[in-house]
């Protein structure tokens, strides 16, 4: 295999949608090995140095404080902040202006006294002069009209005023790019709470940008609105405030919070959002509410609002003032987003979520889309299947509903909500929906710092997307896409380590490999190494213990080692922190004519991995044996397997199931 692919091949392999490239792994485990009569290896080799996974000082300090552990479980002293948002917003679809007021209750559950609160003002990535690593349409960003803490209005300060050391500490707020800071009127002691009120306005960016936009298409205007309200940043047990700017490529690190949100729109505009609709009787027609209730009693798809309803201006109630306010409530979620259009039709059904020995839980499934969006009449069924299927593989889906909404954003996840674009093939639409539904587990239920460690949520979502695809379409999971995209750049200057912060990865294609493709392939490899049962137990232990908490890669690494009962530094360090490659080769085969085999395997690569060897006889029978990873860790660069096949052998192959990402498959095969 050529190690450096041409530019066009690279481009085709690397391009993916905003959050959701197509599928990855987990295939049948290899058949049971036939024990080799003997394995001989280099005797004069110097053992490889197995570098331990580097642990940041912040994590070590958290272990010492009792908030984290070296087993991967949260510590007895783990804490996180509590936030409650009450937001009133109004969207003018004609001018695309969004105005809002947020009333925020913030409880300091940390052991630290806080003198400032940090805000994420994500929309400022669209403001002029703000640092970013993606091209945007400049909208002006967020305009703060009023900021108050405990009913005391704060004044805007320059950075110099806020940092002045020859004056008393000022009270006010600063804005630098996408980060705001509130200098509090009084220190916020451990266990104390405060109240913040922020009034703001902004322009929703047009289609062609990322993650949030409005679009005129399919006969109407649709909005997918995200990163839209002033959000309190994470203050965690590791580093305190996360004041990392939002640059565009990297996604989000967010606190769990409760939301009560009221969204005012003109009559006729349907809304899909995070959380449950609390005032259906005020915004929906009697017939729509009757259909919606029927949808939640059936596994088939019900059209709650039809195209005829839309054309007859009967999609919603008609108010005297020409506006309706939609009220949503969500509990224990990282964020709140919504979508709206006066051309949406609405499909609904239910997903029956298994709860172990308990009765199944009913989760409402909604799909809102403009008529003519390709294959969207199947979207509710796709979301229903992926939510149910993943709830069987992982800890059950936690929330009362899941909504997929059509618009210009190709694929992006929010709690209980996914923004999905238009795709010409039904398989592509399924894959993106399944990918975003998988994100409901990682990072929506198990929170992680996506901007710093994108592989942890994107790799997992890609891995489980593939499994869901295989189950829905009754095929083998589509495994090759991620593996081949990674192998196209493996070991070249294009590849970057998976543990590099996302915003420091360039160009965009390198981010796709490091965040989606390579980790998805390695999740499959990890499953092969520890076994299906151990992998499933470990990922579910991680998800259960870190449910509604802030997890890190080190919690993930430690949990897998605990559940596997073995050290995995030899696997995690080179594959996650470096860009070495795997390259096993069959160097020699003797005794093929009689079946009394001596197979010599050479390790030509950088990263150790077991060598799974299969010999096939002329009659189609197979025997398998493994060169264990310990052989390569001992320093050996070649190993010879002695084993007996039940007849003349016509083919010997290393890893025929492609469980491991070997850069050169041509030298994996021997034939006479």
C-alpha positions, -999 to +999 in steps of 0.1 A: +000+000+000+013+035-009+021+054+023+014+088+009-019+090-011-024+116-037-042+148-029-075+139-045-077+106-027-070+123+006-097+149+000-123+123-008-114+103+023-112+132+048-142+154+040-170+149+066-200+169+077-200+194+106-202+169+133-211+136+117-190+118+091-203+084+081-198+052+100-172+030+117-167-003+137-173-034+157-175-066+138-174-103+147-145-113+169-121-137+152-128-174+156-112-193+185-074-197+181-058-231+176-030-230+201+004-229+183+027-258+191+054-232+197+061-195+193+098-186+189+110-151+188+142-130+187+163-140+217+187-111+216+161-083+214+160-054+238+126-050+253+105-021+241+100+007+265+063+008+273+056+045+281+029+051+306+000+073+296+010+108+308-013+120+335-017+158+339-008+174+372-043+187+374-057+152+374-031+140+399-041+169+422-078+159+418-070+124+428-052+137+459-082+159+467-106+129+463-126+142+434-111+117+409-096+082+413-070+061+397-096+034+390-116+056+367-146+061+390-155+096+404-140+102+438-160+104+470-155+142+470-165+148+434-186+180+428-199+201+400-217+234+399-255+238+396-272+262+372-308+271+364-317+291+334-351+309+328-350+324+293-375+344+274-367+349+237-383+363+206-373+356+170-383+378+141-381+355+111-381+383+087-352+403+100-335+371+116-331+391+148-332+372+181-337+390+213-337+375+248-334+379+285-319+352+306-323+349+344-297+326+358-294+311+393-259+299+400-250+278+430-213+274+439-208+238+449-170+240+447-148+244+477-135+277+463-147+312+467-154+328+434-149+365+427-158+363+390-181+343+367-171+334+332-195+336+303-195+318+269-207+343+243-205+319+214-222+341+189-192+365+191-173+341+168-194+359+141-183+393+153-157+414+134-121+411+145-127+381+167-101+352+165-115+321+147-103+292+126-133+289+103-147+312+077-179+330+088-204+355+077-199+385+100-232+392+118-220+414+146-221+387+173-239+392+206-249+427+218-253+428+256-280+453+265-281+448+302-261+428+327-271+426+364-261+405+394-285+403+423-304+432+407-273+454+406-266+465+371-230+461+360-211+484+337-189+473+308-152+476+317-122+475+295-096+448+301-073+475+315-099+487+340-107+451+351-070+444+356-060+477+373-040+469+404-038+505+418-075+507+424-100+486+444-113+456+426-140+469+403-175+456+398-186+452+362-181+429+332-157+425+303-160+409+269-130+396+250-140+377+219-163+348+229-155+351+266-172+374+291-163+379+327-186+392+355-167+408+383-191+400+412-203+427+437-195+402+465-174+370+466-194+338+461-185+315+489-188+277+488-224+266+491-236+301+482-258+312+453-262+342+431-287+355+405-277+370+371-299+387+345-286+393+310-305+410+282-291+407+247-298+406+209-281+391+179-286+383+142-289+346+133-262+339+107-273+328+072-268+293+057-232+286+047-218+288+082-215+261+109-237+247+136-264+275+136-281+292+107-312+302+088-319+290+053-344+297+025-351+264+007-379+240-001-405+268-003-398+283+032-374+296+057-360+274+085-339+283+115-316+260+134-305+280+164-277+271+188-250+288+208-275+316+212-277+326+248-251+338+273-239+307+290-220+303+323-188+285+316-176+253+333-159+256+367-146+221+374-125+202+399-095+200+376-086+236+366-114+258+378-128+281+351-126+269+315-121+302+297-111+287+264-123+308+235-147+294+209-128+295+177-151+274+155-135+241+149-135+229+185-169+222+200-180+226+236-174+220+273-206+228+293-221+225+327-253+205+333-282+228+340-320+231+342-338+252+316-372+268+313-373+285+279-401+306+263-398+313+226-421+338+209-427+335+172-454+344+146-484+321+144-478+291+122-442+285+131-436+250+145-407+246+170-386+216+179-363+220+209-344+206+237-368+195+265-405+189+266-432+212+253-451+225+284-480+244+268-492+223+239-528+234+245-518+270+239-498+265+206-511+234+189-545+227+174-568+202+190-563+179+161-525+181+163-526+173+200-549+143+194-525+130+167-495+136+190-511+116+218-518+088+194-482+088+182-470+081+217-492+050+219-479+034+187-447+022+172-457+034+137-452+070+124-480+095+129-481+128+109-489+153+137-489+183+114-494+176+077-486+195+045-523+203+041-523+218+076-493+240+067-508+252+034-542+259+051-524+279+078-536+254+104-502+242+117-507+260+150-533+279+169-540+314+156-537+341+182-553+375+184-520+392+184-504+371+157-478+355+179-474+324+200-451+316+229-437+281+230-426+269+265-400+241+270-385+226+301-354+205+303-336+191+333-300+180+337-289+190+302-257+207+290-273+231+266-305+242+249-311+246+212-342+249+189-353+249+153-383+265+137-401+270+104-435+279+091-431+252+065-422+223+088-444+192+088-442+171+120-439+133+123-439+115+156-437+081+172-423+065+203-392+045+212-396+018+238-364+020+259-353-011+279-346-005+316-331-038+327-356-057+347-379-027+349-408-019+324-397-002+293-398+036+292-415+055+265-395+082+247-412+106+223-395+107+189-401+138+166-390+147+131-397+182+118-388+190+082-398+209+051-417+189+025-393+178-003-363+172+019-351+138+005-361+107+026-371+128+056-404+109+058-382+081+072-364+104+097-386+096+127-382+059+121-344+063+118-343+082+151-366+057+167-344+028+157-311+043+167-323+055+201-338+021+209-308+001+195-282+022+214-302+020+246-297-018+244-260-015+239-254+014+264-269+027+295-306+035+286-314+068+271-321+092+299-344+119+285-381+120+277-378+129+240-355+130+210-361+154+181-344+156+147-349+188+127-341+195+091-322+226+079-289+238+065-267+223+092-254+190+080-252+173+114-249+186+149-259+174+183-276+191+212-294+176+242-325+158+231-321+174+197-302+170+164-297+194+135-297+173+103-292+184+067-305+170+034-289+138+019-296+122-014-293+086-001-314+072+027-284+054+041-266+087+044-296+103+063-297+073+086-260+074+093-260+111+102-291+107+124-276+077+141-243+096+147-261+125+163-283+102+184-252+084+196-240+118+208-269+119+232-247+095+253-213+111+245-212+140+254-248+148+263-253+123+291-216+117+298-201+151+295-165+157+282-145+186+270-151+183+233-128+211+223-099+195+241-106+158+234-129+155+204-120+118+200-139+108+231-173+118+219-168+118+181-150+085+180-176+068+202-204+083+181-188+071+149-183+036+164-218+032+175-232+048+144-217+019+124-232-007+147-266+009+145-263+010+107-255-027+105-285-035+127-310-013+108-300-024+073-292-060+083-257-058+070-222-060+085-214-027+101-197-005+075-162-007+089-139+004+061-147+041+058-130+052+090-102+027+089-093+036+053-095+073+059-071+070+088-048+047+069-046+072+040-026+095+062-012+072+089+023+080+098+026+109+074+030+146+082-007+151+077-016+130+107-017+146+142-021+128+176-056+122+188-048+139+221-039+172+205-065+199+213-089+202+184-084+239+177-046+232+173-053+207+145-050+220+110-060+215+082-097+205+087-091+171+072-066+163+099-092+171+125-116+146+109-090+119+111-079+126+147-114+131+160-136+107+140-118+082+118-088+070+138-106+067+172-135+049+156-110+024+141-093+020+175-125+015+194-129-016+172-094-027+179-098-022+216-129-044+215-109-071+198-081-068+223-101-070+255-130-090+241-166-080+233-180-087+268-152-067+286-154-038+261-192-036+266-189-038+304-162-012+304-179+014+282-211+009+302-193+012+335-177+044+323-211+057+311-229+047+343-204+061+367-200+094+348-236+099+340-244+136+342-208+143+352-177+157+336-154+129+324-119+130+311-098+107+289-080+095+320-112+084+336-119+065+304-084+049+303-085+039+340-120+024+337-110+002+307-079-010+326-099-018+357-126-037+338-100-055+316-079-064+346-047-055+327-025-025+320-032-010+286-005+017+284+011-002+256-021+004+236-033+038+247+001+056+247+013+051+211-021+052+195-035+082+213-004+103+220+018+095+190+014+089+153+033+056+148+018+029+127+011-008+127+027-030+100+028-067+104+041-089+076+043-126+068+080-131+062+080-168+055+057-199+054+072-234+055+054-267+054+023-255+035+023-287+014+017-310+044+000-286+068+029-288+093+033-250+093+061-227+104+049-192+099+073-163+105+057-129+112+077-097+112+068-065+130+078-037+107+059-009+124+061+014+154+030+004+174+027-031+190-004-051+185-012-089+186-008-106+153-039-127+145-028-153+119-052-175+099-042-204+077-067-217+051-065-252+036-074-262+001-107-276+014-115-243+030-108-253+066-090-227+088-067-227+118-058-196+137-031-187+161-019-154+177+014-139+183+006-121+216+015-085+220+039-095+248+062-110+221+066-076+205+069-058+239+098-081+247+116-064+219+113-092+192+109-080+157+101-115+143+082-145+157+077-180+142+045-199+149+046-237+146+011-253+142-006-281+124-033-275+097-057-303+087-043-304+052-023-285+026-024-247+031-032-224+002-034-190+021-020-175+052-032-141+063-027-117+093-059-102+107-083-112+079-112-094+097-093-061+096-097-056+133-064-037+135-054-007+113-024-022+095-009+003+070+002-023+045-023-051+038-003-065+009+024-080+031-002-095+054-010-123+029+010-153+017-001-176-011+020-203-028 
